[in-house]
């Protein structure tokens, strides 16, 4: 029974595909996977906008949306209708084609990225051998969308905003890749389903063998999520949008549904990058304890994704925005060296896997934690001192 | 020839021609991006997954951005009104011919081209094999390239660090 429930969507798709002639089946199978991805994650986008507004309101002691439907639940529909009926303004001097293509360029690569994320047991659209690299490659294509939006608008401020945004995106792409590298090193594969499989099994009476429960994995997960926050331009790294300073950066000349498309792209990339973080460090669709194995795999993936989203909303509600120089210093002087350290720690963990003497597990842990913590103290020590203010005394 | 190859090759060639002939430099750069995508698609059709994704990541994610940044930082807006001078096209054709000739002769002479018998057997190397080869047989070239890139990175940082001295000292905190 649990087995059937776990594979419900896989079986449903198989049943649907079998209804059709054989030469149509590969096409239909691909179409069904793509339709499911677009439907589910666009729906999650609508739900997240509601959750975010409610969550931020709670943090700021407000009520949040409460007029449209029970608890304001239909607010996303109202927002969508508003965006659809708004006038689509294109500046006369804008580069019409580039201005038009930029929002599409933002959304399409993000949707492509979902093709390699396993959302459940046997539930991945395409199991590419270099899946992680595919995800990173399509992720780097969104920088181009930011540039196209900024340059195509023919507006000095949007161009400056775009250049600022691209500088941030490129700077944080490097820690993102290096944080993921440790997992590839230990799992020995770039394929995301294979990485999930590398985290199978249980330690210490039922705790899953996720990478996040190792010293290098914990550090890597933290660094990956920080880099992901910056890569998706979420608060406290939302300088590209910066509504109080540069109003919307590269999106300043966009209105109506094109503007909504930018938001859709931003949230979809947030889900995608969280999904990859879950796959790399949090065991993908695997359950945290052996006695919870009866729950379907996609439920676990969904719960973890929801937890990540709530974490991002919480961060947004409680953290002030960084300054541009702080952002760059943090990326190059802290994030980048620390991710290199986690790669070394992952290698140490991988090499010490064969240790076989009394207390080997404990020694392995202590050594790996030391590899992480000593550089962390050296790099982060000057930030732990009381702050000195240059202008605000 | 199958349709996928024709589409990818046609797109690559058309975008390359557009990248050479358009007036607006930014448009040229964006067309070059389409070319990069087309080349990545060709790699994918040949079964070289890793090379294809690396192509997108390096060329679209980094090189294209570098090109547009360089264009924007060196010219006023990347728009040149005057048409290209007529003379250089012969020189350009000569250089392009030399490059093509060098590549064709070196590839033809390398003995790596598939023959009729090997075409059936030769499967594309997996990403794992690629990585193992890079770390064992080709480790020295890899290290040399890494050293070169590191030197370039440090050099760029040093060049970027050189600031003009401020005429007035900054206010004391």
Interface residues (C-beta under 8 A of the other chain):
Chain A: X98 X128 X129 X130 X133 X134 X136 X137 X138 X139 X140 X141 X143 X144 X147 X148 X151 X159 X163 X166 X170 X173 X188 X189 X190 X388 X389 X390 X393
Chain B: X26 X27 X30 X33 X49 X50 X53 X54 X56 X57 X60 X61 X62 X64 X65 X68 X69 X72 X126 X127 X128 X173
